[in-house]
Amino acid sequence: MTDIAGSTVLVTGANGGLGTEFVHQALTLGADRVYAAARTPKDWPDERVTPLRLDVNDADSIAAAADTASDTTILVNNAGILRHGELLTGAIEDIAAQLTTNLFGPLLMTRAFARHLVPAKGAVVNVASVLSWLPLGKGYSVSKAALWSATNGLRLELAPHGVQVVGAYLAYTDTPMTAGRESAGMNAPADVVDAIYQGLRDGASEVLADEITRSVRAGLSQPIA
Ligand SMILES: NC(=O)c1ccc[n+]([C@@H]2O[C@H](COP(=O)([O-])OP(=O)(O)OC[C@H]3O[C@@H](n4cnc5c(N)ncnc54)[C@H](OP(=O)(O)O)[C@@H]3O)[C@@H](O)[C@H]2O)c1
């Protein structure tokens, strides 16, 4: 169980749809400080927010962020990208880019911040997807499936040190990532982030943020067809 009140939260991809909510709700829940990490940091109208320059694809940028934000107790690996294209015929660079950002980004961030999170008995949140369990997203699904596995592996290594590792899974959510899609029926970012922070406070290992995700997760025991 991880309290948000009194914590120091670092959110990657803080300028995005879910990232903005992670920042706002951490403040509402009483975080002492929030590092709003982004490739292009912006000003935030709350003095508890510290903008931080961070590209999760850049090892030097990650190392600098870990030196600066050494008081981080909750790391929210939220930054992610979506590229379209078939596994057989799509640009291999797009598949690689999704693995770089969506898998290696959270993995490298967690490795860099573990030295702060372990003594704090803090927490890591990895934002994956219902597409971790459905191949419809092609290269995106590959990257989020890998993140699912990495999240579970990191939990095995960090839980003995008192660090909570939460995998967050969600279906379509109304953010810039899904721009152009019909937004009716999509999750609201505020509801998703509320569920994730609730899971963090409850000591959860996984947060299944909506009914579609709960249904797909429950179906994993069924034959693959
Ligand atoms: N929206 C959905 O339907 C949905 C569903 C399931 C899971 N998710 C996951 O939720 C997370 C948040 O996505 P979102 O929906 O809020 O999309 P979003 O609004 O597009 O936000 C994604 C953020 O990630 C940042 N980012 C991308 N590459 C980065 C890098 N190399 N270094 C640092 N930041 C980087 C982007 O920064 P810039 O502003 O610099 O581009 C952007 O702010 C992602 O991991 C996504 O895969 C979303």
The ligand as a Gaussian input file, in Angstrom:
#p B3LYP/6-31G(d) Opt

LIG

0 1
 N       -5.277000       6.522000     -24.771000
 C       -5.498000       5.220000     -24.790000
 O       -6.506000       4.736000     -25.372000
 C       -4.559000       4.281000     -24.101000
 C       -4.977000       2.953000     -23.872000
 C       -4.106000       2.081000     -23.228000
 C       -2.874000       2.515000     -22.801000
 N       -2.481000       3.817000     -23.033000
 C       -1.155000       4.223000     -22.581000
 O       -1.287000       5.333000     -21.715000
 C       -0.061000       6.069000     -21.700000
 C       -0.370000       7.553000     -21.857000
 O       -0.896000       7.749000     -23.168000
 P       -1.989000       8.866000     -23.510000
 O       -3.193000       8.146000     -23.955000
 O       -2.069000       9.866000     -22.430000
 O       -1.337000       9.474000     -24.825000
 P       -0.695000      10.905000     -25.123000
 O       -1.620000      11.985000     -24.741000
 O       -0.218000      10.792000     -26.537000
 O        0.541000      10.984000     -24.128000
 C        1.712000      10.256000     -24.331000
 C        2.850000      11.094000     -23.782000
 O        4.051000      10.307000     -23.882000
 C        5.083000      11.204000     -24.202000
 N        6.231000      10.541000     -24.804000
 C        6.271000       9.822000     -25.947000
 N        7.523000       9.432000     -26.201000
 C        8.295000       9.922000     -25.197000
 C        9.668000       9.875000     -24.895000
 N       10.565000       9.242000     -25.718000
 N       10.121000      10.467000     -23.765000
 C        9.252000      11.118000     -22.957000
 N        7.941000      11.246000     -23.190000
 C        7.472000      10.631000     -24.303000
 C        4.459000      12.191000     -25.160000
 O        5.255000      13.343000     -25.133000
 P        5.244000      14.478000     -26.236000
 O        4.156000      15.403000     -25.744000
 O        6.612000      15.052000     -26.164000
 O        4.938000      13.814000     -27.545000
 C        3.083000      12.378000     -24.572000
 O        3.031000      13.462000     -23.685000
 C        0.791000       5.482000     -22.823000
 O        1.743000       4.592000     -22.289000
 C       -0.223000       4.720000     -23.669000
 O        0.372000       3.668000     -24.405000
 C       -3.310000       4.697000     -23.653000

